[in-house]
Amino acid sequence: MKIEKWVENGILQLSEEFGEKRVKEAIRIVKNFDVEVPSWVFGPFGGGRFGKYTPPGAARNLYEKIDDISFVYKLTGCGKKIMTHVLWDFSEDGIEPDFKIVEKAYGYVKEKNLELGTVSPTYFLSGSHRGSFTNPEKKIRERYIRQTIFASEIAKKFGNGVISLWFPDGSLYPGQVDLDENYKLMKESIEEVYKKISDDVFVLIEYKLFEPGTYSTTIPDWGTSYLLVKLREKNSGVLIDLGHHPHGVNVEQIVAILISEGVRCGFHFNTRYAADDDHAVEPNPQMARIFYYLVKGKVVSNKVKSKNWFYGLDQASGLENRIEAVIHSIDSLQISLAKACLVDTEKLKKLQIEGDIIGANRYFNDVLMNSDVRPIVFKSRMEKGLPPEPIKEFKNSGYQRKIEKERR
């Protein structure tokens, strides 16, 4: 059966089960969904878990990363915005950023019909072993504050006006730092940044249970991040990364609470098995549940763009083909999103009100786990003139062979 016929038959079957209106809206939402792609996923990244192994054809510089992202965008229609790290992408020495590098790269990004997206200061390289914003040496704190201001200027002039902050600050052993003083330094440094950056630059503050600190992390959870976000009157939000939680944490509940509080946030997608693995995204039940609350909260593919959260991939495990892994993640996100769109919230609410505990659970899981929504995802791509199966298109394109030869 030709793919077009299979898609149409699938759409008819889904429309019979979930309603034509709901299926059409799912196609619209998936079609309009976008996720920022990180520059760092395409380069020689991996380190500790995989030694110095880098997959064949990995990008050797920022321009080759942009080439790869452009190819992903042509196949998927996602990833038009590129997430960058200041000292990885815009610095010669890895210590101080350089505006000339930004300007040159920006010209190439535009040539490729892409955009610069969220900009991240790089707090975790040389000189930050005692912390960045909480470093006991004032000159080190000032260095990282200057870099954050620099990131905000890039974001405003060249990007989407968003910076995301993740800090390695913390400790390995009890007594190594005073936990209250450590937090106070973080708070003071962030307040200084708020005073010095433009009011219209949006700041996302990320949290993480551990790494590199194993006893304490200065911003260990979404509550601490939320406290720091609330120090600013507007244009700040919590950045949730799926891998940054203890096992078993109900991440979708965090999403639901922040939406209920009216906080515009960000979400970094990946898959974790042990800790912050940074593996490519899988279309698993938790991902579908997270998207259910994003869809229900109207913070994804909203026609009013200022209501949408900021979405990005944050993956870079070292063994798989990087381009294929990013395409796989985008495919997985679109599948999870399509499933979330099919939940009849009124039907679910009725079951909840009636106290039908098992009935509500079974209905919820029937949609989010058991429905085959590939026809919706394929249809959304075909309506944009994209290949319905981008992984297959990538494998047949010859692009991987080309870059392996050129980048040998």
C-alpha positions in Angstrom: 0.0 0.0 0.0 1.3 3.4 -0.9 2.2 5.7 2.0 -0.4 8.3 1.0 -3.2 5.7 1.0 -2.0 4.3 4.3 -2.1 7.8 5.9 -5.6 8.6 4.6 -6.9 5.2 5.9 -5.3 5.9 9.2 -6.8 9.4 9.5 -10.2 8.0 8.7 -9.9 5.3 11.4 -8.6 7.8 14.0 -11.4 10.2 13.1 -14.0 7.5 13.7 -12.5 6.7 17.1 -11.6 10.2 18.3 -13.7 12.6 16.1 -12.8 14.4 12.9 -12.4 17.8 14.7 -10.0 16.4 17.3 -7.9 14.7 14.6 -7.7 17.8 12.4 -6.7 19.9 15.5 -4.0 17.3 16.3 -2.6 17.7 12.7 -2.5 21.5 13.1 -0.8 21.4 16.4 1.8 18.9 15.3 2.4 20.8 12.1 3.1 24.0 14.1 5.2 22.5 16.8 8.9 23.4 16.8 11.8 22.5 19.0 15.2 24.2 19.2 18.2 22.1 18.3 21.4 22.4 20.3 24.6 23.1 18.3 26.7 21.0 20.7 24.9 17.7 19.9 26.6 17.6 16.5 30.3 18.1 17.6 32.9 16.1 19.5 30.9 15.7 22.6 30.6 12.7 24.9 33.6 12.7 27.2 33.5 10.6 30.4 30.9 8.0 29.4 32.4 7.1 26.1 36.0 8.2 26.4 37.2 10.1 23.3 35.0 8.3 20.8 33.2 10.6 18.4 30.8 9.2 15.7 32.0 9.3 12.1 31.2 12.6 10.3 30.8 14.6 13.4 30.9 18.4 12.9 34.4 19.9 13.5 33.3 23.5 13.9 30.3 25.7 14.3 29.7 26.0 10.6 29.5 22.3 10.1 27.1 22.1 13.0 24.9 24.7 11.3 25.1 22.6 8.0 23.8 19.5 9.9 21.0 21.4 11.6 20.0 22.8 8.2 19.8 19.3 6.9 17.7 18.2 9.9 15.3 21.1 9.3 14.9 20.3 5.6 13.8 16.8 6.5 11.6 17.5 9.6 10.5 21.1 9.4 11.7 21.3 13.1 14.8 22.9 14.5 14.8 26.2 12.7 16.2 27.8 15.8 19.7 26.8 17.0 20.6 26.7 20.7 24.1 27.9 21.3 26.6 27.9 24.2 28.7 31.1 24.5 32.1 29.6 25.3 31.6 26.6 23.1 30.4 28.5 20.0 31.5 32.1 20.3 35.0 32.0 21.9 38.5 31.4 20.6 40.1 30.5 24.0 37.2 29.1 25.9 37.5 31.8 28.5 36.3 35.1 26.9 33.5 35.4 24.3 34.0 37.3 21.0 31.3 39.3 19.3 33.0 39.0 15.9 32.5 35.3 15.9 28.8 35.8 16.7 28.4 38.2 13.8 30.1 35.9 11.3 28.2 32.9 12.4 24.9 34.8 12.3 25.4 35.6 8.6 25.9 31.9 7.9 22.8 30.9 9.9 20.7 33.3 7.8 22.2 31.9 4.6 20.9 28.5 5.7 17.4 29.9 6.4 17.8 29.2 10.1 17.7 31.4 13.2 19.7 31.7 16.4 17.6 30.6 19.3 18.2 30.4 23.0 21.7 31.4 24.2 23.4 29.8 27.2 26.3 31.2 29.1 28.9 28.5 29.8 29.5 28.3 33.5 31.2 24.9 33.8 34.6 25.2 32.0 38.0 26.3 33.3 37.9 28.3 36.5 34.6 27.2 37.8 35.6 24.2 39.9 34.7 26.3 43.0 31.5 27.5 41.4 30.5 30.3 39.0 27.8 32.6 40.5 28.6 31.3 44.0 32.4 31.3 43.6 34.1 32.7 46.8 36.3 34.8 44.5 34.5 37.9 43.5 36.5 38.3 40.2 35.3 34.8 39.1 31.7 35.7 39.9 32.1 39.0 38.0 33.6 37.1 35.0 30.5 34.9 34.7 28.1 37.7 35.3 29.8 39.6 32.4 29.4 36.5 30.2 25.7 36.3 31.1 25.2 39.9 30.1 27.1 39.1 26.8 24.7 36.2 26.2 21.7 38.5 26.7 23.1 40.9 24.1 23.6 38.1 21.6 20.0 36.8 22.3 18.5 40.3 21.9 20.5 41.3 18.8 20.8 38.0 16.9 18.5 35.4 18.6 15.1 35.0 20.0 15.6 37.1 23.0 16.0 34.2 25.4 18.9 33.1 27.6 18.9 29.8 29.6 21.1 29.5 32.7 22.4 26.2 34.2 24.9 26.3 37.0 27.4 23.6 38.1 27.6 25.3 41.5 27.4 23.0 44.6 29.6 20.8 46.8 30.9 17.2 47.1 30.9 16.9 50.9 29.0 18.2 53.9 30.9 21.2 55.3 32.6 22.0 52.0 30.4 25.1 51.6 27.8 26.8 53.8 24.5 25.9 52.1 22.8 29.2 53.2 25.7 31.4 52.1 26.0 29.5 48.9 22.4 30.2 48.0 22.7 33.9 49.1 25.6 34.3 46.7 23.6 32.7 43.9 20.7 35.0 44.6 22.8 38.1 44.7 24.5 37.3 41.4 21.3 36.6 39.7 19.8 39.8 41.0 22.8 41.7 39.6 22.2 40.0 36.2 18.5 41.1 36.3 19.6 44.7 36.9 22.1 44.8 34.1 20.3 43.0 31.2 17.6 44.4 29.0 14.0 44.1 30.4 12.8 42.4 27.2 15.3 39.5 27.4 13.7 36.4 28.7 15.6 34.4 31.4 15.1 30.7 31.9 16.7 29.2 35.1 17.4 25.5 35.0 17.7 23.2 38.0 19.5 19.9 38.5 19.6 17.3 41.3 23.3 16.8 41.0 26.4 17.2 38.8 29.1 17.9 39.3 28.3 18.3 43.0 27.1 15.1 44.6 26.3 16.4 48.1 24.6 19.7 47.1 23.6 21.6 44.0 22.9 25.3 44.6 19.7 25.1 42.4 18.6 21.5 43.0 14.9 21.5 42.2 12.1 23.5 40.5 11.1 25.2 43.7 14.5 26.8 44.1 14.5 27.8 40.4 11.0 29.3 40.9 12.2 31.4 43.9 14.9 32.9 41.7 12.6 33.4 38.8 10.2 35.4 41.1 12.9 37.9 41.9 12.1 39.4 38.5 8.8 41.0 37.7 8.5 39.6 34.2 10.2 37.7 31.5 11.7 34.9 33.5 10.7 31.2 33.9 11.8 27.8 35.1 13.6 25.5 32.7 12.7 21.8 33.2 15.1 19.2 31.9 13.7 15.7 31.9 17.0 14.1 33.1 17.5 16.5 36.0 15.3 14.7 38.6 15.5 11.8 41.0 14.0 8.5 39.7 10.2 8.4 39.9 9.6 12.1 40.1 6.3 13.1 38.6 7.6 15.6 36.0 4.2 16.1 34.5 2.9 17.3 37.9 5.7 20.0 37.9 4.5 21.1 34.4 0.9 21.2 35.6 1.7 23.3 38.7 3.8 25.8 36.8 1.1 26.2 34.1 -1.5 26.7 36.8 0.7 29.4 38.4 0.9 31.2 35.0 4.7 30.9 34.7 6.0 30.8 31.1 8.7 28.1 31.2 11.0 26.1 29.1 11.5 22.3 28.6 14.6 20.4 27.5 13.7 17.0 26.1 15.8 13.8 26.3 15.6 10.3 27.7 17.2 9.1 30.9 17.7 5.6 32.4 20.3 6.2 35.1 20.8 9.9 35.7 21.2 12.8 33.2 21.9 10.4 30.3 21.1 12.9 27.5 19.9 10.1 25.3 17.7 10.7 22.3 13.9 11.1 23.0 11.7 8.0 23.0 7.9 8.2 22.6 7.2 6.7 26.0 4.2 7.1 28.3 5.8 9.7 30.5 6.5 11.9 27.4 2.9 11.6 26.3 1.7 12.5 29.8 3.9 15.6 29.8 2.6 16.7 26.5 -1.0 16.1 27.7 -0.5 18.9 30.3 1.3 21.1 27.8 -1.6 20.7 25.4 -4.3 21.1 28.0 -2.5 24.2 29.4 -2.3 25.7 25.8 1.4 26.4 26.0 2.3 24.4 22.9 1.5 25.4 19.3 -0.7 28.2 20.6 -1.7 30.7 17.9 -0.8 33.4 20.4 2.9 32.8 20.3 3.7 34.7 23.5 1.8 32.0 25.5 3.9 29.1 24.2 6.7 27.7 26.4 10.3 27.4 25.0 11.2 23.9 23.8 14.6 22.5 23.1 16.4 19.2 22.7 19.3 18.6 25.2 20.9 15.4 24.1 24.5 14.4 23.3 25.3 10.8 24.2 28.3 9.7 22.4 27.8 6.5 20.5 24.9 7.0 18.0 24.8 8.9 14.8 24.1 12.5 15.9 21.9 13.6 12.9 19.8 10.4 13.0 19.4 10.7 16.8 18.1 14.3 16.5 15.6 13.3 13.8 14.5 10.4 16.0 13.9 12.7 18.9 11.8 15.1 16.7 9.8 12.1 15.5 9.3 10.9 19.1 8.2 14.3 20.3 5.7 14.7 17.4 4.2 11.2 18.2 3.9 12.1 21.9 2.3 15.4 21.1 -0.2 13.9 18.6 -1.3 11.4 21.3 -1.8 14.1 23.8 -4.0 16.0 21.4 -6.5 13.1 21.1 -7.4 13.0 24.8 -11.1 14.1 25.3 -10.7 16.2 28.4 -14.5 16.4 28.9 -14.8 12.6 28.8 -11.9 12.3 31.2 -13.4 14.9 33.5 -16.7 13.0 33.6 -14.9 9.8 34.7 -13.0 11.8 37.3 -16.2 13.4 38.7 -17.9 10.0 38.8 -15.0 8.6 40.8 -14.3 6.0 38.2 -10.7 5.6 39.1 -9.9 2.6 37.0 -12.1 3.8 34.1 -10.3 7.2 34.1 -6.9 5.5 34.1 -7.8 3.0 31.4 -9.2 5.8 29.1 -6.1 8.0 29.7 -3.8 5.1 28.9 -5.8 3.9 25.9 -5.2 7.2 24.2 -1.7 8.0 25.5 -0.2 4.5 25.2 -2.2 2.4 22.8 -3.3 4.7 19.9 -1.3 4.7 16.7 -0.9 8.3 15.7 1.7 8.0 13.0 -0.9 8.9 10.3 -1.4 12.2 12.1 2.3 12.9 12.2 2.8 11.8 8.6 -0.1 13.9 7.4 1.3 17.0 9.2 4.6 16.5 7.4 3.0 15.9 4.0 0.9 19.1 4.3 4.2 21.0 4.8 5.8 19.3 1.8 8.1 17.2 3.9 9.0 13.5 3.7 6.6 11.5 5.8 9.4 9.3 7.2 12.5 11.5 7.8 14.7 8.8 9.2 14.2 6.7 6.0 14.8 9.9 4.0 18.1 10.5 5.9 19.3 7.0 5.3 18.6 7.2 1.6 20.0 10.7 1.2 23.7 10.0 1.0 24.3 13.0 3.4 26.1 10.8 6.0 28.4 9.3 3.4 29.1 12.8 2.1 30.1 14.3 5.4 32.1 11.3 6.5 34.2 11.8 3.3 34.5 15.6 3.7 35.2 15.6 7.4 37.6 12.6 7.5 
